[in-house]
Amino acid sequence: MLCDVFSSRRKADTYLYLQHGADFDDVPEPLRESFGPPTKVLTVNLAKRDQLARISSADLIKHLKETGFYLQLPPQQESLK
């Protein structure tokens, strides 16, 4: 499965994964509004990868089939208190 990865111009280190060729307009409107205009950063062949930055290819494929997208948010910062 091919997957397109888009970055958000509004939120740093936030990425949206869609099945290759999927229409951004099919993403729920509240997410489109908060994500802002997408910038395509790459297309990846999930069949050739076991792991991406923060999710396994198998889990990503599951998300794409069930919801049509996967939203990757920046890692949570630990409090230094």
Phi and psi restraints in degrees (range 20) as a CNS / XPLOR table:
assign (resid 1 and name C) (resid 2 and name N)
       (resid 2 and name CA) (resid 2 and name C) 1.0 -91.7 20.0 2
assign (resid 2 and name N) (resid 2 and name CA)
       (resid 2 and name C) (resid 3 and name N) 1.0 144.2 20.0 2
assign (resid 2 and name C) (resid 3 and name N)
       (resid 3 and name CA) (resid 3 and name C) 1.0 -134.3 20.0 2
assign (resid 3 and name N) (resid 3 and name CA)
       (resid 3 and name C) (resid 4 and name N) 1.0 133.3 20.0 2
assign (resid 3 and name C) (resid 4 and name N)
       (resid 4 and name CA) (resid 4 and name C) 1.0 -96.6 20.0 2
assign (resid 4 and name N) (resid 4 and name CA)
       (resid 4 and name C) (resid 5 and name N) 1.0 137.6 20.0 2
assign (resid 4 and name C) (resid 5 and name N)
       (resid 5 and name CA) (resid 5 and name C) 1.0 -115.4 20.0 2
assign (resid 5 and name N) (resid 5 and name CA)
       (resid 5 and name C) (resid 6 and name N) 1.0 129.4 20.0 2
assign (resid 5 and name C) (resid 6 and name N)
       (resid 6 and name CA) (resid 6 and name C) 1.0 -120.8 20.0 2
assign (resid 6 and name N) (resid 6 and name CA)
       (resid 6 and name C) (resid 7 and name N) 1.0 142.8 20.0 2
assign (resid 6 and name C) (resid 7 and name N)
       (resid 7 and name CA) (resid 7 and name C) 1.0 -103.1 20.0 2
assign (resid 7 and name N) (resid 7 and name CA)
       (resid 7 and name C) (resid 8 and name N) 1.0 154.9 20.0 2
assign (resid 7 and name C) (resid 8 and name N)
       (resid 8 and name CA) (resid 8 and name C) 1.0 -92.9 20.0 2
assign (resid 8 and name N) (resid 8 and name CA)
       (resid 8 and name C) (resid 9 and name N) 1.0 136.7 20.0 2
assign (resid 8 and name C) (resid 9 and name N)
       (resid 9 and name CA) (resid 9 and name C) 1.0 -81.8 20.0 2
assign (resid 9 and name N) (resid 9 and name CA)
       (resid 9 and name C) (resid 10 and name N) 1.0 -18.7 20.0 2
assign (resid 9 and name C) (resid 10 and name N)
       (resid 10 and name CA) (resid 10 and name C) 1.0 -92.3 20.0 2
assign (resid 10 and name N) (resid 10 and name CA)
       (resid 10 and name C) (resid 11 and name N) 1.0 -29.3 20.0 2
assign (resid 10 and name C) (resid 11 and name N)
       (resid 11 and name CA) (resid 11 and name C) 1.0 -126.1 20.0 2
assign (resid 11 and name N) (resid 11 and name CA)
       (resid 11 and name C) (resid 12 and name N) 1.0 118.2 20.0 2
assign (resid 11 and name C) (resid 12 and name N)
       (resid 12 and name CA) (resid 12 and name C) 1.0 -62.3 20.0 2
assign (resid 12 and name N) (resid 12 and name CA)
       (resid 12 and name C) (resid 13 and name N) 1.0 143.0 20.0 2
assign (resid 12 and name C) (resid 13 and name N)
       (resid 13 and name CA) (resid 13 and name C) 1.0 55.5 20.0 2
assign (resid 13 and name N) (resid 13 and name CA)
       (resid 13 and name C) (resid 14 and name N) 1.0 33.5 20.0 2
assign (resid 13 and name C) (resid 14 and name N)
       (resid 14 and name CA) (resid 14 and name C) 1.0 -116.4 20.0 2
assign (resid 14 and name N) (resid 14 and name CA)
       (resid 14 and name C) (resid 15 and name N) 1.0 127.1 20.0 2
assign (resid 14 and name C) (resid 15 and name N)
       (resid 15 and name CA) (resid 15 and name C) 1.0 -129.8 20.0 2
assign (resid 15 and name N) (resid 15 and name CA)
       (resid 15 and name C) (resid 16 and name N) 1.0 146.5 20.0 2
assign (resid 15 and name C) (resid 16 and name N)
       (resid 16 and name CA) (resid 16 and name C) 1.0 -119.6 20.0 2
assign (resid 16 and name N) (resid 16 and name CA)
       (resid 16 and name C) (resid 17 and name N) 1.0 126.2 20.0 2
assign (resid 16 and name C) (resid 17 and name N)
       (resid 17 and name CA) (resid 17 and name C) 1.0 -104.1 20.0 2
assign (resid 17 and name N) (resid 17 and name CA)
       (resid 17 and name C) (resid 18 and name N) 1.0 129.8 20.0 2
assign (resid 17 and name C) (resid 18 and name N)
       (resid 18 and name CA) (resid 18 and name C) 1.0 -131.5 20.0 2
assign (resid 18 and name N) (resid 18 and name CA)
       (resid 18 and name C) (resid 19 and name N) 1.0 149.9 20.0 2
assign (resid 18 and name C) (resid 19 and name N)
       (resid 19 and name CA) (resid 19 and name C) 1.0 -60.2 20.0 2
assign (resid 19 and name N) (resid 19 and name CA)
       (resid 19 and name C) (resid 20 and name N) 1.0 139.7 20.0 2
assign (resid 19 and name C) (resid 20 and name N)
       (resid 20 and name CA) (resid 20 and name C) 1.0 -50.4 20.0 2
assign (resid 20 and name N) (resid 20 and name CA)
       (resid 20 and name C) (resid 21 and name N) 1.0 127.8 20.0 2
assign (resid 20 and name C) (resid 21 and name N)
       (resid 21 and name CA) (resid 21 and name C) 1.0 87.5 20.0 2
assign (resid 21 and name N) (resid 21 and name CA)
       (resid 21 and name C) (resid 22 and name N) 1.0 -6.1 20.0 2
assign (resid 21 and name C) (resid 22 and name N)
       (resid 22 and name CA) (resid 22 and name C) 1.0 -66.5 20.0 2
assign (resid 22 and name N) (resid 22 and name CA)
       (resid 22 and name C) (resid 23 and name N) 1.0 152.7 20.0 2
assign (resid 22 and name C) (resid 23 and name N)
       (resid 23 and name CA) (resid 23 and name C) 1.0 -91.2 20.0 2
assign (resid 23 and name N) (resid 23 and name CA)
       (resid 23 and name C) (resid 24 and name N) 1.0 127.3 20.0 2
assign (resid 23 and name C) (resid 24 and name N)
       (resid 24 and name CA) (resid 24 and name C) 1.0 -57.8 20.0 2
assign (resid 24 and name N) (resid 24 and name CA)
       (resid 24 and name C) (resid 25 and name N) 1.0 -26.3 20.0 2
assign (resid 24 and name C) (resid 25 and name N)
       (resid 25 and name CA) (resid 25 and name C) 1.0 -68.4 20.0 2
assign (resid 25 and name N) (resid 25 and name CA)
       (resid 25 and name C) (resid 26 and name N) 1.0 -14.2 20.0 2
assign (resid 25 and name C) (resid 26 and name N)
       (resid 26 and name CA) (resid 26 and name C) 1.0 -82.2 20.0 2
assign (resid 26 and name N) (resid 26 and name CA)
       (resid 26 and name C) (resid 27 and name N) 1.0 -10.7 20.0 2
assign (resid 26 and name C) (resid 27 and name N)
       (resid 27 and name CA) (resid 27 and name C) 1.0 -72.6 20.0 2
assign (resid 27 and name N) (resid 27 and name CA)
       (resid 27 and name C) (resid 28 and name N) 1.0 141.1 20.0 2
assign (resid 27 and name C) (resid 28 and name N)
       (resid 28 and name CA) (resid 28 and name C) 1.0 -52.0 20.0 2
assign (resid 28 and name N) (resid 28 and name CA)
       (resid 28 and name C) (resid 29 and name N) 1.0 139.3 20.0 2
assign (resid 28 and name C) (resid 29 and name N)
       (resid 29 and name CA) (resid 29 and name C) 1.0 -55.3 20.0 2
assign (resid 29 and name N) (resid 29 and name CA)
       (resid 29 and name C) (resid 30 and name N) 1.0 -44.1 20.0 2
assign (resid 29 and name C) (resid 30 and name N)
       (resid 30 and name CA) (resid 30 and name C) 1.0 -59.0 20.0 2
assign (resid 30 and name N) (resid 30 and name CA)
       (resid 30 and name C) (resid 31 and name N) 1.0 -36.1 20.0 2
assign (resid 30 and name C) (resid 31 and name N)
       (resid 31 and name CA) (resid 31 and name C) 1.0 -70.3 20.0 2
assign (resid 31 and name N) (resid 31 and name CA)
       (resid 31 and name C) (resid 32 and name N) 1.0 -41.9 20.0 2
assign (resid 31 and name C) (resid 32 and name N)
       (resid 32 and name CA) (resid 32 and name C) 1.0 -59.5 20.0 2
assign (resid 32 and name N) (resid 32 and name CA)
       (resid 32 and name C) (resid 33 and name N) 1.0 -42.5 20.0 2
assign (resid 32 and name C) (resid 33 and name N)
       (resid 33 and name CA) (resid 33 and name C) 1.0 -63.1 20.0 2
assign (resid 33 and name N) (resid 33 and name CA)
       (resid 33 and name C) (resid 34 and name N) 1.0 -46.5 20.0 2
assign (resid 33 and name C) (resid 34 and name N)
       (resid 34 and name CA) (resid 34 and name C) 1.0 -75.8 20.0 2
assign (resid 34 and name N) (resid 34 and name CA)
       (resid 34 and name C) (resid 35 and name N) 1.0 -30.6 20.0 2
assign (resid 34 and name C) (resid 35 and name N)
       (resid 35 and name CA) (resid 35 and name C) 1.0 -72.3 20.0 2
assign (resid 35 and name N) (resid 35 and name CA)
       (resid 35 and name C) (resid 36 and name N) 1.0 -37.4 20.0 2
assign (resid 35 and name C) (resid 36 and name N)
       (resid 36 and name CA) (resid 36 and name C) 1.0 83.2 20.0 2
assign (resid 36 and name N) (resid 36 and name CA)
       (resid 36 and name C) (resid 37 and name N) 1.0 -174.2 20.0 2
assign (resid 36 and name C) (resid 37 and name N)
       (resid 37 and name CA) (resid 37 and name C) 1.0 -61.0 20.0 2
assign (resid 37 and name N) (resid 37 and name CA)
       (resid 37 and name C) (resid 38 and name N) 1.0 125.8 20.0 2
assign (resid 37 and name C) (resid 38 and name N)
       (resid 38 and name CA) (resid 38 and name C) 1.0 -77.8 20.0 2
assign (resid 38 and name N) (resid 38 and name CA)
       (resid 38 and name C) (resid 39 and name N) 1.0 148.2 20.0 2
assign (resid 38 and name C) (resid 39 and name N)
       (resid 39 and name CA) (resid 39 and name C) 1.0 -119.6 20.0 2
assign (resid 39 and name N) (resid 39 and name CA)
       (resid 39 and name C) (resid 40 and name N) 1.0 115.7 20.0 2
assign (resid 39 and name C) (resid 40 and name N)
       (resid 40 and name CA) (resid 40 and name C) 1.0 -70.7 20.0 2
assign (resid 40 and name N) (resid 40 and name CA)
       (resid 40 and name C) (resid 41 and name N) 1.0 127.6 20.0 2
assign (resid 40 and name C) (resid 41 and name N)
       (resid 41 and name CA) (resid 41 and name C) 1.0 -107.9 20.0 2
assign (resid 41 and name N) (resid 41 and name CA)
       (resid 41 and name C) (resid 42 and name N) 1.0 -28.8 20.0 2
assign (resid 41 and name C) (resid 42 and name N)
       (resid 42 and name CA) (resid 42 and name C) 1.0 -171.4 20.0 2
assign (resid 42 and name N) (resid 42 and name CA)
       (resid 42 and name C) (resid 43 and name N) 1.0 164.2 20.0 2
assign (resid 42 and name C) (resid 43 and name N)
       (resid 43 and name CA) (resid 43 and name C) 1.0 -118.8 20.0 2
assign (resid 43 and name N) (resid 43 and name CA)
       (resid 43 and name C) (resid 44 and name N) 1.0 130.8 20.0 2
assign (resid 43 and name C) (resid 44 and name N)
       (resid 44 and name CA) (resid 44 and name C) 1.0 -124.0 20.0 2
assign (resid 44 and name N) (resid 44 and name CA)
       (resid 44 and name C) (resid 45 and name N) 1.0 141.1 20.0 2
assign (resid 44 and name C) (resid 45 and name N)
       (resid 45 and name CA) (resid 45 and name C) 1.0 -90.1 20.0 2
assign (resid 45 and name N) (resid 45 and name CA)
       (resid 45 and name C) (resid 46 and name N) 1.0 106.7 20.0 2
assign (resid 45 and name C) (resid 46 and name N)
       (resid 46 and name CA) (resid 46 and name C) 1.0 -69.4 20.0 2
assign (resid 46 and name N) (resid 46 and name CA)
       (resid 46 and name C) (resid 47 and name N) 1.0 -20.9 20.0 2
assign (resid 46 and name C) (resid 47 and name N)
       (resid 47 and name CA) (resid 47 and name C) 1.0 -69.0 20.0 2
assign (resid 47 and name N) (resid 47 and name CA)
       (resid 47 and name C) (resid 48 and name N) 1.0 -20.2 20.0 2
assign (resid 47 and name C) (resid 48 and name N)
       (resid 48 and name CA) (resid 48 and name C) 1.0 -101.6 20.0 2
assign (resid 48 and name N) (resid 48 and name CA)
       (resid 48 and name C) (resid 49 and name N) 1.0 6.1 20.0 2
assign (resid 48 and name C) (resid 49 and name N)
       (resid 49 and name CA) (resid 49 and name C) 1.0 -133.1 20.0 2
assign (resid 49 and name N) (resid 49 and name CA)
       (resid 49 and name C) (resid 50 and name N) 1.0 140.3 20.0 2
assign (resid 49 and name C) (resid 50 and name N)
       (resid 50 and name CA) (resid 50 and name C) 1.0 -91.7 20.0 2
assign (resid 50 and name N) (resid 50 and name CA)
       (resid 50 and name C) (resid 51 and name N) 1.0 -32.1 20.0 2
assign (resid 50 and name C) (resid 51 and name N)
       (resid 51 and name CA) (resid 51 and name C) 1.0 -141.4 20.0 2
assign (resid 51 and name N) (resid 51 and name CA)
       (resid 51 and name C) (resid 52 and name N) 1.0 140.6 20.0 2
assign (resid 51 and name C) (resid 52 and name N)
       (resid 52 and name CA) (resid 52 and name C) 1.0 -107.1 20.0 2
assign (resid 52 and name N) (resid 52 and name CA)
       (resid 52 and name C) (resid 53 and name N) 1.0 -167.5 20.0 2
assign (resid 52 and name C) (resid 53 and name N)
       (resid 53 and name CA) (resid 53 and name C) 1.0 -54.9 20.0 2
assign (resid 53 and name N) (resid 53 and name CA)
       (resid 53 and name C) (resid 54 and name N) 1.0 -49.6 20.0 2
assign (resid 53 and name C) (resid 54 and name N)
       (resid 54 and name CA) (resid 54 and name C) 1.0 -131.2 20.0 2
assign (resid 54 and name N) (resid 54 and name CA)
       (resid 54 and name C) (resid 55 and name N) 1.0 10.2 20.0 2
assign (resid 54 and name C) (resid 55 and name N)
       (resid 55 and name CA) (resid 55 and name C) 1.0 -151.7 20.0 2
assign (resid 55 and name N) (resid 55 and name CA)
       (resid 55 and name C) (resid 56 and name N) 1.0 146.8 20.0 2
assign (resid 55 and name C) (resid 56 and name N)
       (resid 56 and name CA) (resid 56 and name C) 1.0 -75.5 20.0 2
assign (resid 56 and name N) (resid 56 and name CA)
       (resid 56 and name C) (resid 57 and name N) 1.0 154.7 20.0 2
assign (resid 56 and name C) (resid 57 and name N)
       (resid 57 and name CA) (resid 57 and name C) 1.0 -60.0 20.0 2
assign (resid 57 and name N) (resid 57 and name CA)
       (resid 57 and name C) (resid 58 and name N) 1.0 -39.4 20.0 2
assign (resid 57 and name C) (resid 58 and name N)
       (resid 58 and name CA) (resid 58 and name C) 1.0 -61.9 20.0 2
assign (resid 58 and name N) (resid 58 and name CA)
       (resid 58 and name C) (resid 59 and name N) 1.0 -44.0 20.0 2
assign (resid 58 and name C) (resid 59 and name N)
       (resid 59 and name CA) (resid 59 and name C) 1.0 -67.1 20.0 2
assign (resid 59 and name N) (resid 59 and name CA)
       (resid 59 and name C) (resid 60 and name N) 1.0 -37.9 20.0 2
assign (resid 59 and name C) (resid 60 and name N)
       (resid 60 and name CA) (resid 60 and name C) 1.0 -65.2 20.0 2
assign (resid 60 and name N) (resid 60 and name CA)
       (resid 60 and name C) (resid 61 and name N) 1.0 -44.2 20.0 2
assign (resid 60 and name C) (resid 61 and name N)
       (resid 61 and name CA) (resid 61 and name C) 1.0 -60.4 20.0 2
assign (resid 61 and name N) (resid 61 and name CA)
       (resid 61 and name C) (resid 62 and name N) 1.0 -41.1 20.0 2
assign (resid 61 and name C) (resid 62 and name N)
       (resid 62 and name CA) (resid 62 and name C) 1.0 -59.7 20.0 2
assign (resid 62 and name N) (resid 62 and name CA)
       (resid 62 and name C) (resid 63 and name N) 1.0 -47.1 20.0 2
assign (resid 62 and name C) (resid 63 and name N)
       (resid 63 and name CA) (resid 63 and name C) 1.0 -59.8 20.0 2
assign (resid 63 and name N) (resid 63 and name CA)
       (resid 63 and name C) (resid 64 and name N) 1.0 -45.6 20.0 2
assign (resid 63 and name C) (resid 64 and name N)
       (resid 64 and name CA) (resid 64 and name C) 1.0 -63.6 20.0 2
assign (resid 64 and name N) (resid 64 and name CA)
       (resid 64 and name C) (resid 65 and name N) 1.0 -38.3 20.0 2
assign (resid 64 and name C) (resid 65 and name N)
       (resid 65 and name CA) (resid 65 and name C) 1.0 -73.2 20.0 2
assign (resid 65 and name N) (resid 65 and name CA)
       (resid 65 and name C) (resid 66 and name N) 1.0 -36.2 20.0 2
assign (resid 65 and name C) (resid 66 and name N)
       (resid 66 and name CA) (resid 66 and name C) 1.0 -81.4 20.0 2
assign (resid 66 and name N) (resid 66 and name CA)
       (resid 66 and name C) (resid 67 and name N) 1.0 -43.8 20.0 2
assign (resid 66 and name C) (resid 67 and name N)
       (resid 67 and name CA) (resid 67 and name C) 1.0 -114.2 20.0 2
assign (resid 67 and name N) (resid 67 and name CA)
       (resid 67 and name C) (resid 68 and name N) 1.0 -15.9 20.0 2
assign (resid 67 and name C) (resid 68 and name N)
       (resid 68 and name CA) (resid 68 and name C) 1.0 90.4 20.0 2
assign (resid 68 and name N) (resid 68 and name CA)
       (resid 68 and name C) (resid 69 and name N) 1.0 -5.9 20.0 2
assign (resid 68 and name C) (resid 69 and name N)
       (resid 69 and name CA) (resid 69 and name C) 1.0 -159.2 20.0 2
assign (resid 69 and name N) (resid 69 and name CA)
       (resid 69 and name C) (resid 70 and name N) 1.0 167.2 20.0 2
assign (resid 69 and name C) (resid 70 and name N)
       (resid 70 and name CA) (resid 70 and name C) 1.0 -139.9 20.0 2
assign (resid 70 and name N) (resid 70 and name CA)
       (resid 70 and name C) (resid 71 and name N) 1.0 128.2 20.0 2
assign (resid 70 and name C) (resid 71 and name N)
       (resid 71 and name CA) (resid 71 and name C) 1.0 -103.3 20.0 2
assign (resid 71 and name N) (resid 71 and name CA)
       (resid 71 and name C) (resid 72 and name N) 1.0 120.8 20.0 2
assign (resid 71 and name C) (resid 72 and name N)
       (resid 72 and name CA) (resid 72 and name C) 1.0 -103.9 20.0 2
assign (resid 72 and name N) (resid 72 and name CA)
       (resid 72 and name C) (resid 73 and name N) 1.0 116.2 20.0 2
assign (resid 72 and name C) (resid 73 and name N)
       (resid 73 and name CA) (resid 73 and name C) 1.0 -96.2 20.0 2
assign (resid 73 and name N) (resid 73 and name CA)
       (resid 73 and name C) (resid 74 and name N) 1.0 160.2 20.0 2
assign (resid 73 and name C) (resid 74 and name N)
       (resid 74 and name CA) (resid 74 and name C) 1.0 -64.3 20.0 2
assign (resid 74 and name N) (resid 74 and name CA)
       (resid 74 and name C) (resid 75 and name N) 1.0 152.1 20.0 2
assign (resid 74 and name C) (resid 75 and name N)
       (resid 75 and name CA) (resid 75 and name C) 1.0 -63.8 20.0 2
assign (resid 75 and name N) (resid 75 and name CA)
       (resid 75 and name C) (resid 76 and name N) 1.0 148.1 20.0 2
assign (resid 75 and name C) (resid 76 and name N)
       (resid 76 and name CA) (resid 76 and name C) 1.0 -71.5 20.0 2
assign (resid 76 and name N) (resid 76 and name CA)
       (resid 76 and name C) (resid 77 and name N) 1.0 138.0 20.0 2
assign (resid 76 and name C) (resid 77 and name N)
       (resid 77 and name CA) (resid 77 and name C) 1.0 -83.7 20.0 2
assign (resid 77 and name N) (resid 77 and name CA)
       (resid 77 and name C) (resid 78 and name N) 1.0 135.5 20.0 2
assign (resid 77 and name C) (resid 78 and name N)
       (resid 78 and name CA) (resid 78 and name C) 1.0 -76.9 20.0 2
assign (resid 78 and name N) (resid 78 and name CA)
       (resid 78 and name C) (resid 79 and name N) 1.0 142.7 20.0 2
assign (resid 78 and name C) (resid 79 and name N)
       (resid 79 and name CA) (resid 79 and name C) 1.0 -76.6 20.0 2
assign (resid 79 and name N) (resid 79 and name CA)
       (resid 79 and name C) (resid 80 and name N) 1.0 137.7 20.0 2
assign (resid 79 and name C) (resid 80 and name N)
       (resid 80 and name CA) (resid 80 and name C) 1.0 -100.2 20.0 2
assign (resid 80 and name N) (resid 80 and name CA)
       (resid 80 and name C) (resid 81 and name N) 1.0 25.3 20.0 2
